[in-house]
């Protein structure tokens, strides 16, 4: 059975934070290992990316870019 998980900006922001929530990161990794599909809506990516750029959080933007290889948009 395939499972799909849609991430909103709150969860996404926690995943790319400089000090990410370890339990959330482990949960996400476990989902990917089980073959689940994690999806980031483009609007969530846009809203979070815009805020990160405005606040000058370049490292978080870089981590957001790295997620593109592991999840679907």
C-alpha positions as CSV (number, residue, x, y, z in Angstrom):
1,X,0.0,0.0,0.0
2,X,1.3,3.5,-0.9
3,X,0.8,6.4,1.5
4,X,0.9,10.0,0.5
5,X,1.8,12.8,2.9
6,X,1.2,16.5,2.0
7,X,3.4,18.9,4.0
8,X,2.3,22.4,4.8
9,X,4.6,25.4,5.5
10,X,4.8,24.7,9.2
11,X,6.1,21.2,8.9
12,X,8.3,22.1,6.0
13,X,9.8,25.1,8.0
14,X,10.6,22.8,10.9
15,X,12.4,20.4,8.5
16,X,14.7,23.1,7.1
17,X,15.3,24.9,10.3
18,X,18.9,25.2,11.4
19,X,18.0,23.2,14.5
20,X,15.4,20.8,13.1
21,X,13.0,18.8,15.2
22,X,14.8,15.5,15.4
23,X,11.6,13.4,15.9
24,X,10.1,15.1,12.8
25,X,13.2,14.4,10.8
26,X,13.2,10.7,11.9
27,X,9.5,10.4,11.1
28,X,10.1,11.8,7.6
29,X,13.1,9.5,7.0
30,X,11.1,6.5,8.1
31,X,8.3,7.4,5.7
32,X,10.7,7.6,2.8
33,X,12.3,4.3,3.8
34,X,8.8,2.7,3.8
35,X,8.2,4.0,0.3
36,X,5.7,6.7,1.2
37,X,5.3,9.6,-1.1
38,X,5.9,13.0,0.6
39,X,4.5,15.9,-1.4
40,X,5.3,19.6,-1.0
41,X,2.7,21.8,-2.6
42,X,4.3,24.5,-4.8
43,X,2.5,27.2,-2.8
44,X,4.0,26.0,0.4
45,X,7.4,26.0,-1.1
46,X,6.9,29.5,-2.5
47,X,5.6,30.9,0.8
48,X,8.3,29.4,2.9
49,X,11.1,30.2,0.4
50,X,10.0,33.8,0.2
51,X,10.0,34.2,4.0
52,X,13.4,32.5,4.3
53,X,14.9,34.8,1.7
54,X,13.4,37.9,3.2
55,X,14.8,36.9,6.7
56,X,18.2,36.1,5.2
57,X,18.2,32.4,6.1
58,X,20.3,31.1,3.3
59,X,21.2,27.9,5.0
60,X,17.5,27.0,5.3
61,X,16.9,27.8,1.7
62,X,19.8,25.4,0.8
63,X,18.2,22.7,2.9
64,X,14.9,23.3,1.2
65,X,16.6,22.9,-2.2
66,X,18.1,19.6,-1.0
67,X,14.6,18.3,-0.3
68,X,13.7,18.4,-4.0
69,X,15.6,15.2,-4.6
70,X,13.8,13.3,-1.8
71,X,10.2,14.5,-2.1
72,X,7.6,15.3,-4.8
73,X,6.4,18.8,-5.7
